[in-house]
């Protein structure tokens, strides 16, 4: 018996590429069914993450014309890419899918590699990560910020695969473990690396975007990085402690120097600049440390309230 595949596609204002994406993915599904690689019950599920354009109407139309292999979920507002992916995974799990592939709506991640994902899964992998070969298609700023993102995450002890975004395959056993993670802000790239199970990798080339514009801004990347760091690493808090110890030592040295100047050298006026600079530096470090601690408190704030991770307004299945 062949596995039922769910292809999960998060969407935010993707009216320009929904039909193009569906045609490409539908062709791949049909080829895989014909080659007896997957079950004929396999489907594509689009998650509308609070789009303000015609995205949901197009998804509804696709479902109406192809109810067996196109499903849809509409959020009541924008909850973010990670939660859209999570919703697609959990809903597909309830629809009895056996394996799940997440892919971006713009299909810059090579959809032709889906067959290779399935083969790795059939060979026993519970999680298959899609890893891009290079960042040639990125602009200079995006390339630098992306490389900095992975470098900083690894330096802070966050276990994340370099050049892996959210193109991956997982099976039902991985989803069952995922359901045990109850936090509000999930950082899926690290969670699937953390849960164990058998892993494998598929390498692909990133294609230029055919239609529409990317919805991921530098601000979104920074927010994602902060979420990942505060969810999976306490290294920044330890850095704060080290900074506090270091600044205490510096302050003690400055105090001894001021005492020496006042009582022995009688040159307190000449040390004015040093004191001002030191106070400004210490004040800046204190504000930085408070900001880092504030990020962790903010995460606790959201987790303690335990609000829904997303709200589904409607579905078409």
N, C-alpha and C positions, 0 to 999 in steps of 0.2 A: 504494500500500500504506500503510495507516494505522499509526501508531506504537503500540507496546505500552507501556502506562502501568503503572508500579508505584507504588501509594500506600503509603508507609512510615509505620507508626504505632508509636512507642516506647511501652511500657506499664510502669508500676510500680504494682502494687496497684490495678488499674483494673477489678476485677470488677463494680463498680456500673454502669460505662458501656460495657463491651466490646460487648454485644449492641446497644445503642442506636447506638453508633458504627458498627458493621458495617452495620446496616440503612440508615443514612444514606449511607455511602460506597458500598455496593452499589447503591443506587438511582441514585446519580450515575454510577457506572461503566456501568450498563445503559443509562442515557439517552445517554451519550456514545457507546456502541457502536451504539445504534439510530440516532443521528444521523450515524454513519459518521465520527466525530471521532477515535476510537481503535480499536485492534484488539480483537477479541473474546478475545484471549489476555491481556488486561490483568488485573491482580490486585491484591489488598490483602495486604500482609505485616505481621503484628504481631510486634514484638520484645518478649519478656517479659524485662525487665531485673532479674531476680532477685526477682520478686514473692513475697510470703509468703502471699497469699490464693489465691483460686480462679481467678486470671487465666489461667494456662496451661491449665487444664482446659477453660475456655470457648473459648480459641483452638483447642485440639485438637478440640473438638466442632464448631466452625465449619468447620475444615478437613475433618473427616470427612464433613460434610453438603455441603460445597461445595469439593471438592478442586481444582477448576480455577481458582477465583478467590480463594481464601483460603490463604495460606501462613503459617507460623509459625516463629519462632526462640526458643529458651529459653536464656538465659545461666545459667551455673552459680552465679552470684551477682550482686549488684548492681555493675555497672561504670560506671554513669552514663549520663545522657541522650545526651551527644554520641557515646559509643561505641555505644549502641544504634542511633542514627541511622546511624552509619558502617556497622555490621554489616548493617542493612537495605539500604543503598545497594549495598554490595559483593555481597551475596547476590542481590539483584535484577539486578545487572549480569551475574552469572554465569547467571541465568535468561533472559538475552537481552532484558531490557526495554530500550526505547529512550529513555524519559524517566522521571524519578523525582520524585515529590512527597512531601515530608515534612510531616507535620501532627501536632499533639498529639492524644492519645487523647480528651481532653475535648471536642474540636470547638468550643472557644471561638473558634478561628480559623475564619472563615466558609468552610465546605466548599463552598458554592455558587459560590465564586470559582474552583474547579478548572477549569471550562470556560474561563474567561478565561486561566488559566495556560497551558492547552493551545493556545489561540489565539495567545498571545504566542510560544510555542515554535514553532508552525508558521510564524510570521512571521519566524523566523530567530534568536530569542534562544536562547543556550545556557544561560543562567541567568536565572531570573525570581524576584525577591525579593518576598515578601509583606510589605507595610508597613502596620501598623495606623494608622488615621486619628487616633486619640486614645487616651487612657488613662482614659476616663470610668468604665469598669467596675472599675478598680483602687481599693483602699482608699488612704487617705492615705499610710500608711507605705510601701506597695509603690510608689505613684506617685512619691514623693520619692526612694526608693532606686533605682528604675529610671532616672529622669531623671539622678540623680547618676552612675549606672553609665555611661551613654552619654557624659555630659559629661567625666568623668574619662578614659574610654578615648580620646576624641578629643583631649583636652589632652595625653595622653601619646603621641600619634602613632599610635594603633591605628586602622586604617581600618575602621570599622564603621558600618553604616547605622542611623540612629536609628529606634527602634521596629520594627526587624526582629528577629524571634526565630528560629524554625527552621521557618517556613512558607515553602517555596520549591520551585521546580522546577529540576532540572538535567538535562542530557542526557548521553549516553555520552562525549562528548569531555571534558566537565567531570569525569566520574568517572575517566577515564584519567589526567588531570592529578592528581586527588586521590590516586590510587594511588602517585604519586611522593613524596608526603609521608609519611615513615616515622616521624615522632615519635610517642611514646606518647600524649601528651596533646594531642589535636587540638581546636582551637577553630574549629569549622566556620563560624561566622558571619563570621569574618575571612578564613578560607582562600578561601571562594568569592568574596570581594570582591577578593582579591589575585591570583587566577590569570589575570585578564584575560578574554578571550572576550567575546562580545556579551551585554549585560545588558539587562533590562527590569524593570518593576515593576508589581505589582498591589496596589491599595489596598483595605483591607477594614475592616469594623467588628468589634470583638471582642464576642462574645456572652457573657451570663452562663453559668456552668457549669451544665449540666442535672443531672448526677448526680455523686456522689462529691465528694472534696475535692482541692484542688491539692496536689501532692507537692513543689512547689518552695518551699523555705523561704528566709528571708533569708540563712541560712548557705550554702545552695546557690548563691544569687546572688553572694555574696561570693567563694566558691570559684571560680565561673565567671569572675568579673572578674579575680581574681588569675591564673588560668590564661591568660586572654586577654592580660593585660598582660605577663606574663613570657614568653609565647610570641611576641609580636609587637612588643615595645618594649623598648629599653634606656634609655629616658629616665629611669626611676627610678635606674638606676646612675649616670647623669650628674648627677642631682640630688644623689645621695650625695656625689659628688666635689665639687660646688659647696658643699654643706653643710660638708664637711670643710675646704675652703679658707676659707669664711666663719668657721667656728669657730676655725680657727688664727689668723685675723686678730683675732677677739675676744679670744682667749687672750693674744695678743701685747699688745694694748691694755691688758688687765687687768694683765699683768705690768709694763708700764711704769708704770701707775697705782700698783700696789703698791710698786714701787721708789721712786717719787716720794714716796708717803706715808711710807715708812720712813725715808728719808734726809733729807727736807726738811721735811715737815709734821709728822712724829712723831705721826701719828694712825692707827696700824695697827689699833687696837681698833675704831675707828669704822667701818673698812672690812670688818669681819668679815661682816656681813650680805650685802654685795655679793659677797664671795668665795663664800660658801655658796650663794647663789642662782645665781651663774655656774657653779659646779661641778655643781650639780643640773641646770641647763639643758644643760650640755655632756654630762653623763653620759646624760641622757635622749635627746639627739640621737644619741649614739654607739650606744645600744641600738636606736634606730629604724633607723639605717643598717645595723647588723649584721643586723637582721630582714629588711630589704629584700634585702640580699646573700644571706641565708639562703634566701629564696624562690627566687632564681635557682639557688643550689646544689642546692636540693631538686628543681627541674626537671631539672637535669643528672643528679642521682642516679637519678631514674626513667628518664631516657633512656639512660644508660650501661648499666643493667642489661638493657635491651631485652626486658623481659617481654612476653608477649602483651597486646595492647590489650583483648582480651576473650576469654572461653572459652565456646564454644557447647556446651551440655550435650546438646541434642537439637533436631531440626527436624521440621516436618511440611510436606510439599510435594506 
